[in-house]
């Protein structure tokens, strides 16, 4: 969770399925922030602070790097195990 000041506070461990996207909880990571809401016409309002926007960009970039690294390691491990045959 990204607080208004941009500080990041962990929720569930990334290895535990979340409850954020029906049908994709086991293959995705949920990221949330404090704020949001709707106006009088029920239109979504973007109430993120600048600190939240920066923190969210940094967090998503870090998560993407970790996922890409894991995919690379999985591929290398797969290739190594296949080369044993």
N, C-alpha and C positions, 0 to 999 in steps of 0.2 A: 504494500500500500504506500502510495506517495502522499505525504502530508503537505499541507499548504506551503510550508517553508522549503519544500523540496527534499526533505529527509525521507529515506526509504526504510520501511519497516516490513520485515518478512512476514508472510502468512504461512500457508502450507508449504512443506518441503516440496521442491520441484519434482521429486520422485513419487509424490502422492497425487492421485487424480483429484482435480478440483471440482467445482460445481458452478462453472461459469458459462459453458456453451453446450447445450444439449447435443449429444452425439459426438462431441469432440473433447470431452473432459480428460480422457485418458491419453490423448495425443497432442495436447496443447498446454500452455502455461498461461494462467490468468494474471493480468496486471490491472490494478485498479488505483484510483486516486480519490481523495476527499474532495467533494464539490459536485458540480453538476446540478441537474434539476430541469424544470420546465417553466416556460413563461405562461401567461394566462391563456394562451391559445394551444397549450400542450406541445409547443415546439421545444426541442432540446436546447439547453443553454450551455455554452462552453464557459465555465467559470474557473478554468485552470489558471493558476498564477504563473508568472514567468519562471519562477523557481521550479514549479511542477513540470512545466513544459521541458525545461532543460533536463531535469532529473528523469523524466519519462524517456526522452530521446537517448540519454546515456544508458539507462537500464535496458531498453530494448536492444540497443547496439551491443551491449555486453552479453545479453541472453543469446543474440544471434551468433556472436563469436563463439560462445560456449557450445551451441548446437552444432555449428559448422565443425568445430574441433572434435566433438564427439562423433559426428558422421565420418570424419576423416579417420579417426582412430578405429571405428567399427569397420571401415573399408580395409584399412591396413591389417587388422586382425583377421578379417575374413580371407584376405589374400595370403597371409602367412599360414593360416590353417589349411588352405587349399594347396599350398606349395609343399606340404608334408606328404602328399599322396603321390 
